[in-house]
Amino acid sequence: MSQIVAMFPGQASQYVGMGKTLFVRHESVRQRFSKASEILSFDLSDLCFNGPSATLTQTENTQPAILVLSVAMFEVAQKEGFQPSFLAGHSLGELSALTASGVLDFEDAVRLARIRGEAMAACSTGIKTGMSAVTNVEASQVEVIVAKLQAEGYSVQIANYNTPLQTVLSGSAEGLQSAGERLVAIGGKVHPLNVSGAFHSTFMSSAVERMVAAMEPMKFGDMSIPVMNGLEGRLYTKDDDIKSILAAQLTGPVRWTTVLDRLSEERIALWLEMGPKDVLKKIGLQTFPDSKFYAYDDEADNEASRTQLAAILQNKERLPNLVGLCLGAAVSTRNTNWDEAAYHKGVVEPYKNIQNLYDKAAKEGRTPNHEEMQEALALLRQIFMTKGIPPEEQFTRFSLLLKASETDRDFPEYLTTAKEGC
């Protein structure tokens, strides 16, 4: 296990004083707050450090505040050697994750968080809505009760799937009251949340248009680190329309349990929360109590995560070198092609190129990078094909190489196309 996840929180993580220590210690953090304050036309650092709490917790202020601190915190952690394999954000946190991955420009992200908060706040004006946290009841049971209430004409729906036994509801005051009564009757515990509206529900429908308009002129960049899509509980793909997904999230539920389940398949050794407080750490431990969850905002956790990170890096150094494994596979695989010219071009030359990749990394005292490993695999495939290795055997050999070096998640194409005949 050597994969690392950075998690970014959403609303309800804010508190007066958040980020102050980081601000004092790091110039990069001060620069991020300064730029955000310029964009927002008010002193964001003063609001975060001194409050008042009532102003900080206003949705239109909370969202840019959490995003700015989360991104600034992530950048500090990166400088300290934290290099995550995946990013995931809870609701608003997905904007932070996409910013950390390079999809969103920081300035655009601050503007978008502000507009998102304003639009969501406007949806709550003049109507009695809210949210409630439901615990001690499985999500499937909550779904049944919500479906019955909707059939009876009540406005209530699931907003967050946080843990197997924690679900959050959004809806009208009447809908939430009726849902609470029925859930308590089957052993559930229901706690009203101190929020200003029914987030992640159809009550946010009017905010979608403003969100779409705000994103329309924004140029979204390439994703440097894979990010989870919280609306569907899967990794984003290069073909996804991220803008449409972000807009749809305003009225759809956050499938955080699915996000955690999907990431747990990736041999995660460290989960680190990037933002104020430790809400996602606590949720994670409720789902996977034996996993390593930490919150960067907590000094003790921060130190423990560094120790864990050092152990992960040390373990990675012990893993077999994928380029070296490619060299071994190239010479140990039988040959069925006796065309001397074809053999020289398709086996000898590619082998020399793999050797050069291996020697270059060794000379520089490092492990091969992703591009070098990708090139070595492509050269090895050329060698296999020239030698006449059957597709099924190619699949088996690539599987063994990738699993031995724990890179099978990095090069999934060699676990599919090879099996299908390259």
C-alpha positions as CSV (number, residue, x, y, z in Angstrom):
1,M,0.0,0.0,0.0
2,S,1.6,3.3,-1.1
3,Q,-1.2,5.5,-2.5
4,I,-2.1,8.8,-0.9
5,V,-5.3,10.8,-0.9
6,A,-5.9,14.5,-0.2
7,M,-9.4,15.3,1.0
8,F,-10.9,18.8,0.9
9,P,-13.9,19.7,3.2
10,G,-17.0,21.7,2.5
11,Q,-19.2,24.0,4.6
12,A,-19.4,23.4,8.4
13,S,-15.7,23.1,8.7
14,Q,-15.1,26.8,9.2
15,Y,-14.2,28.4,12.5
16,V,-13.0,31.8,13.7
17,G,-9.2,31.7,13.8
18,M,-8.8,29.1,11.0
19,G,-5.6,29.3,9.1
20,K,-3.9,31.9,11.3
21,T,-0.9,29.8,12.3
22,L,-0.3,28.8,8.7
23,F,-0.7,32.4,7.6
24,V,2.0,33.6,10.0
25,R,4.5,30.8,9.1
26,H,4.2,30.8,5.3
27,E,4.6,33.6,2.7
28,S,2.7,31.6,0.1
29,V,-0.3,31.5,2.3
30,R,-0.2,35.2,2.9
31,Q,0.0,35.7,-0.9
32,R,-3.1,33.5,-1.5
33,F,-5.1,35.4,1.1
34,S,-4.0,38.7,-0.3
35,K,-5.0,37.8,-3.8
36,A,-8.4,36.4,-2.6
37,S,-9.1,39.6,-0.6
38,E,-8.4,41.6,-3.7
39,I,-10.9,39.5,-5.7
40,L,-13.5,39.6,-3.0
41,S,-13.1,43.3,-2.1
42,F,-12.8,42.6,1.6
43,D,-10.1,41.4,4.0
44,L,-10.5,37.6,4.0
45,S,-7.7,37.0,6.5
46,D,-9.3,39.4,9.0
47,L,-12.7,37.6,8.6
48,C,-11.1,34.1,9.0
49,F,-8.9,35.1,12.0
50,N,-11.2,37.5,13.9
51,G,-14.7,36.9,12.7
52,P,-17.4,37.6,13.7
53,S,-18.6,34.1,13.5
54,A,-22.0,35.1,12.2
55,T,-20.4,36.8,9.2
56,L,-17.9,34.0,8.5
57,T,-20.7,31.4,8.5
58,Q,-22.7,33.2,5.9
59,T,-22.6,30.9,2.9
60,E,-21.3,33.5,0.5
61,N,-18.3,34.1,2.8
62,T,-17.8,30.5,4.1
63,Q,-17.3,29.0,0.7
64,P,-14.4,31.2,-0.6
65,A,-12.8,31.2,2.9
66,I,-12.7,27.4,3.1
67,L,-11.5,27.1,-0.5
68,V,-8.6,29.6,-0.1
69,L,-7.4,28.0,3.1
70,S,-7.7,24.5,1.7
71,V,-5.7,25.3,-1.4
72,A,-3.1,27.3,0.5
73,M,-2.7,24.5,3.0
74,F,-2.3,21.9,0.2
75,E,0.4,24.0,-1.5
76,V,2.4,24.1,1.8
77,A,2.0,20.4,2.2
78,Q,3.3,19.8,-1.3
79,K,6.4,21.8,-0.5
80,E,6.9,19.6,2.5
81,G,7.0,16.5,0.2
82,F,3.3,15.5,0.2
83,Q,2.5,14.2,-3.3
84,P,-1.0,12.7,-3.4
85,S,-2.1,10.1,-5.9
86,F,-5.8,11.2,-5.8
87,L,-7.8,14.2,-4.7
88,A,-11.4,14.2,-3.4
89,G,-13.6,17.0,-2.1
90,H,-16.9,17.0,-0.2
91,S,-19.4,19.4,-1.9
92,L,-17.6,22.8,-2.0
93,G,-14.4,20.8,-1.4
94,E,-14.5,19.5,-5.0
95,L,-13.8,23.1,-6.2
96,S,-10.7,23.0,-3.9
97,A,-9.7,19.6,-5.3
98,L,-10.0,20.8,-8.9
99,T,-8.0,23.9,-8.1
100,A,-5.3,21.8,-6.5
101,S,-5.2,19.6,-9.5
102,G,-4.8,22.5,-11.9
103,V,-8.2,22.3,-13.6
104,L,-9.4,25.6,-12.0
105,D,-7.2,28.7,-11.9
106,F,-7.0,30.0,-8.3
107,E,-8.5,33.4,-9.1
108,D,-11.4,31.8,-11.0
109,A,-11.9,29.3,-8.2
110,V,-12.2,32.1,-5.6
111,R,-14.7,33.9,-7.8
112,L,-16.7,30.8,-8.4
113,A,-16.8,29.8,-4.7
114,R,-18.2,33.3,-3.9
115,I,-20.8,33.2,-6.7
116,R,-21.7,29.6,-5.7
117,G,-22.3,30.7,-2.1
118,E,-24.3,33.8,-3.1
119,A,-26.5,31.8,-5.4
120,M,-27.1,29.1,-2.8
121,A,-27.9,31.7,-0.2
122,A,-30.4,33.4,-2.5
123,C,-32.3,30.2,-2.9
124,S,-33.0,30.2,0.9
125,T,-34.5,33.6,1.1
126,G,-38.1,33.7,2.2
127,I,-38.7,30.0,2.6
128,K,-38.5,27.7,5.6
129,T,-36.0,24.9,4.6
130,G,-33.1,23.2,6.3
131,M,-31.1,20.1,6.7
132,S,-30.9,17.2,9.3
133,A,-28.2,14.6,10.0
134,V,-29.5,11.1,10.4
135,T,-27.4,8.5,12.3
136,N,-27.9,5.0,13.5
137,V,-29.9,4.0,10.4
138,E,-28.6,2.6,7.2
139,A,-28.9,4.7,4.0
140,S,-31.1,2.2,2.3
141,Q,-33.7,2.5,5.2
142,V,-33.5,6.3,4.9
143,E,-34.1,6.1,1.1
144,V,-37.3,4.0,1.7
145,I,-38.7,6.6,4.1
146,V,-37.8,9.5,1.9
147,A,-39.4,7.9,-1.1
148,K,-42.7,7.4,0.8
149,L,-42.6,11.0,2.0
150,Q,-42.1,12.2,-1.5
151,A,-45.0,10.1,-2.7
152,E,-47.1,11.8,-0.1
153,G,-46.2,15.2,-1.3
154,Y,-43.5,16.2,1.2
155,S,-40.4,18.1,0.0
156,V,-37.4,16.1,1.4
157,Q,-34.5,14.4,-0.2
158,I,-31.0,12.9,0.6
159,A,-28.3,15.6,0.4
160,N,-25.2,13.6,1.7
161,Y,-24.3,10.0,2.0
162,N,-21.5,10.5,4.5
163,T,-21.0,7.1,6.1
164,P,-22.9,3.8,6.1
165,L,-24.8,5.0,9.2
166,Q,-24.8,8.8,8.6
167,T,-27.1,10.4,6.0
168,V,-28.0,14.1,5.7
169,L,-31.4,15.2,4.5
170,S,-32.5,18.5,2.9
171,G,-36.0,19.7,2.6
172,S,-38.9,21.9,3.8
173,A,-39.5,22.3,7.5
174,E,-42.6,20.1,7.3
175,G,-40.7,17.4,5.2
176,L,-37.8,17.3,7.6
177,Q,-40.1,17.1,10.7
178,S,-42.1,14.2,9.2
179,A,-38.9,12.4,8.1
180,G,-37.4,12.9,11.6
181,E,-40.5,11.4,13.3
182,R,-40.4,8.3,11.1
183,L,-36.7,7.7,11.4
184,V,-36.7,8.0,15.2
185,A,-39.5,5.5,15.2
186,I,-37.2,2.9,13.6
187,G,-34.2,3.7,15.9
188,G,-32.6,6.6,14.1
189,K,-31.1,9.7,15.7
190,V,-31.9,13.0,14.0
191,H,-30.1,16.2,14.5
192,P,-31.1,19.5,12.8
193,L,-28.1,21.3,11.3
194,N,-27.3,24.9,11.7
195,V,-27.4,25.9,8.1
196,S,-29.2,28.5,6.1
197,G,-30.9,26.4,3.5
198,A,-31.6,23.0,1.9
199,F,-28.4,22.4,0.1
200,H,-28.0,19.6,-2.5
201,S,-31.7,19.5,-3.1
202,T,-34.2,20.8,-5.7
203,F,-34.5,23.9,-3.5
204,M,-31.1,25.0,-5.0
205,S,-32.5,24.8,-8.6
206,S,-32.4,28.5,-9.2
207,A,-28.7,28.6,-8.3
208,V,-27.8,26.2,-11.2
209,E,-28.3,28.9,-13.9
210,R,-26.0,31.4,-12.2
211,M,-23.4,28.7,-11.6
212,V,-23.5,27.8,-15.3
213,A,-23.2,31.4,-16.4
214,A,-20.2,32.0,-14.0
215,M,-18.3,29.0,-15.4
216,E,-19.1,29.6,-19.1
217,P,-16.1,32.0,-19.7
218,M,-13.7,30.1,-17.5
219,K,-11.1,28.0,-19.1
220,F,-10.7,24.6,-17.3
221,G,-7.2,23.1,-17.6
222,D,-5.9,19.6,-17.6
223,M,-6.0,17.5,-14.4
224,S,-2.5,16.9,-13.0
225,I,-3.8,14.7,-10.2
226,P,-6.9,12.4,-10.6
227,V,-9.9,13.9,-8.9
228,M,-13.1,12.1,-7.6
229,N,-16.5,13.1,-9.0
230,G,-18.6,13.3,-5.8
231,L,-21.9,13.4,-7.6
232,E,-21.4,9.9,-9.0
233,G,-18.7,8.5,-6.7
234,R,-16.1,7.9,-9.4
235,L,-12.9,9.4,-10.8
236,Y,-13.3,12.1,-13.4
237,T,-12.3,11.0,-17.0
238,K,-10.9,13.2,-19.7
239,D,-14.2,13.1,-21.5
240,D,-16.3,14.5,-18.6
241,D,-18.0,17.8,-18.9
242,I,-16.8,19.1,-15.5
243,K,-18.7,22.3,-15.7
244,S,-22.0,20.5,-16.1
245,I,-21.2,18.1,-13.3
246,L,-20.3,20.9,-10.9
247,A,-23.7,22.6,-11.8
248,A,-25.6,19.4,-11.2
249,Q,-24.0,18.9,-7.8
250,L,-26.0,21.9,-6.5
251,T,-29.2,19.9,-6.6
252,G,-27.8,16.3,-6.4
253,P,-26.5,14.4,-3.4
254,V,-22.9,14.1,-2.3
255,R,-22.0,10.4,-2.5
256,W,-19.1,10.5,-0.1
257,T,-19.4,6.8,1.0
258,T,-19.1,5.8,-2.6
259,V,-16.1,8.1,-3.0
260,L,-14.4,6.5,-0.1
261,D,-15.3,3.0,-1.2
262,R,-13.9,3.6,-4.7
263,L,-10.7,5.1,-3.4
264,S,-10.2,2.3,-0.9
265,E,-9.7,0.0,-4.0
266,E,-6.5,1.9,-4.8
267,R,-4.3,0.6,-1.9
268,I,-4.5,3.9,0.1
269,A,-1.9,4.1,2.8
270,L,-2.6,7.7,3.9
271,W,-5.7,10.0,3.8
272,L,-4.9,13.6,4.7
273,E,-7.6,16.3,5.1
274,M,-6.6,19.7,3.7
275,G,-8.7,22.4,5.2
276,P,-10.1,23.7,8.5
277,K,-11.0,21.2,11.3
278,D,-11.2,17.4,10.9
279,V,-14.7,16.6,9.7
280,L,-13.6,14.4,6.8
281,K,-11.1,12.6,9.0
282,K,-13.9,11.6,11.4
283,I,-16.2,10.5,8.7
284,G,-13.4,8.4,7.1
285,L,-12.6,6.7,10.4
286,Q,-16.3,5.8,10.8
287,T,-16.2,4.1,7.4
288,F,-12.7,2.6,7.6
289,P,-11.7,2.6,11.3
290,D,-8.3,0.8,10.6
291,S,-7.1,3.2,7.9
292,K,-4.7,6.1,8.4
293,F,-6.8,9.3,8.4
294,Y,-5.2,12.6,9.4
295,A,-6.1,16.3,9.4
296,Y,-3.4,18.8,8.4
297,D,-5.1,21.5,10.5
298,D,-4.3,19.5,13.7
299,E,-0.6,19.8,14.8
300,A,-0.4,16.3,16.3
301,D,-2.0,14.8,13.2
302,N,0.3,16.8,11.0
303,E,3.3,15.3,12.7
304,A,1.9,11.8,12.6
305,S,1.1,12.1,8.9
306,R,4.7,13.1,8.1
307,T,5.9,10.0,9.9
308,Q,3.4,7.9,7.9
309,L,4.5,9.6,4.7
310,A,8.2,8.9,5.4
311,A,7.3,5.2,5.8
312,I,5.3,5.2,2.5
313,L,8.3,6.7,0.6
314,Q,10.7,4.2,2.2
315,N,8.4,1.4,1.1
316,K,8.2,2.7,-2.4
317,E,12.0,2.7,-2.6
318,R,11.9,-1.0,-1.8
319,L,9.5,-1.8,-4.6
320,P,10.9,-3.4,-7.8
321,N,11.9,-0.8,-10.4
322,L,9.3,-1.2,-13.3
323,V,11.9,-0.2,-16.0
324,G,14.3,-2.9,-14.5
325,L,11.5,-5.4,-14.6
326,C,10.9,-4.6,-18.2
327,L,14.5,-5.3,-19.0
328,G,14.2,-8.7,-17.3
329,A,11.0,-9.6,-19.1
330,A,12.5,-8.6,-22.4
331,V,15.4,-11.1,-22.1
332,S,13.5,-13.9,-20.3
333,T,10.6,-14.2,-22.9
334,R,11.1,-16.9,-25.5
335,N,11.5,-15.8,-29.2
336,T,9.5,-17.3,-32.1
337,N,10.7,-14.8,-34.8
338,W,13.8,-15.8,-36.7
339,D,13.8,-12.9,-39.1
340,E,17.2,-11.3,-38.2
341,A,16.4,-7.8,-39.5
342,A,13.0,-7.7,-37.8
343,Y,14.5,-9.1,-34.5
344,H,17.2,-6.4,-34.5
345,K,14.6,-3.6,-35.1
346,G,11.9,-4.9,-32.9
347,V,13.9,-6.5,-30.0
348,V,17.5,-5.4,-29.9
349,E,17.0,-1.7,-30.4
350,P,14.0,-1.4,-28.0
351,Y,16.0,-3.3,-25.4
352,K,18.8,-0.8,-25.7
353,N,16.4,2.0,-25.3
354,I,15.0,0.5,-22.1
355,Q,18.5,0.0,-20.8
356,N,19.2,3.7,-21.5
357,L,16.1,4.7,-19.5
358,Y,17.2,2.5,-16.6
359,D,20.8,3.8,-16.7
360,K,19.7,7.4,-16.8
361,A,17.5,7.1,-13.7
362,A,20.2,5.2,-11.9
363,K,22.9,7.7,-12.7
364,E,20.7,10.5,-11.4
365,G,20.0,8.5,-8.2
366,R,16.2,8.3,-8.6
367,T,13.5,6.0,-9.6
368,P,12.1,6.2,-13.2
369,N,9.3,8.8,-13.6
370,H,5.9,8.1,-15.1
371,E,6.9,9.1,-18.6
372,E,10.0,6.8,-18.5
373,M,7.9,3.9,-17.2
374,Q,5.3,4.5,-19.9
375,E,8.0,4.5,-22.6
376,A,9.6,1.3,-21.2
377,L,6.2,-0.5,-21.3
378,A,5.6,0.6,-24.9
379,L,9.1,-0.7,-25.9
380,L,8.5,-4.0,-24.0
381,R,5.2,-4.4,-25.9
382,Q,7.1,-3.9,-29.2
383,I,9.5,-6.6,-28.1
384,F,6.7,-9.0,-27.2
385,M,5.0,-8.5,-30.5
386,T,8.2,-8.9,-32.5
387,K,8.9,-12.1,-30.6
388,G,5.4,-13.4,-31.4
389,I,4.2,-13.6,-27.8
390,P,0.4,-14.5,-27.8
391,P,-1.9,-11.8,-26.4
392,E,-2.9,-13.9,-23.4
393,E,0.7,-14.3,-22.3
394,Q,1.4,-10.6,-22.9
395,F,-1.5,-9.8,-20.6
396,T,-0.2,-12.2,-17.9
397,R,3.3,-10.8,-18.1
398,F,2.2,-7.2,-17.9
399,S,0.0,-8.0,-15.0
400,L,2.8,-9.5,-13.1
401,L,5.2,-6.6,-13.8
402,L,2.7,-3.9,-12.9
403,K,1.5,-5.6,-9.7
404,A,5.0,-6.3,-8.5
405,S,5.9,-2.6,-8.9
406,E,2.5,-1.4,-7.6
407,T,1.9,0.5,-10.8
408,D,-1.1,-1.4,-12.2
409,R,-3.4,1.6,-11.3
410,D,-1.0,3.9,-13.3
411,F,-1.1,1.9,-16.5
412,P,-4.5,0.2,-16.7
413,E,-4.3,0.1,-20.5
414,Y,-1.7,-2.7,-20.2
415,L,-4.3,-4.8,-18.4
416,T,-6.9,-4.5,-21.1
417,T,-5.5,-3.9,-24.6
418,A,-2.8,-6.5,-24.1
419,K,-5.5,-9.1,-23.2
420,E,-7.5,-8.1,-26.3
421,G,-4.5,-8.6,-28.6
422,C,-2.7,-5.3,-28.4
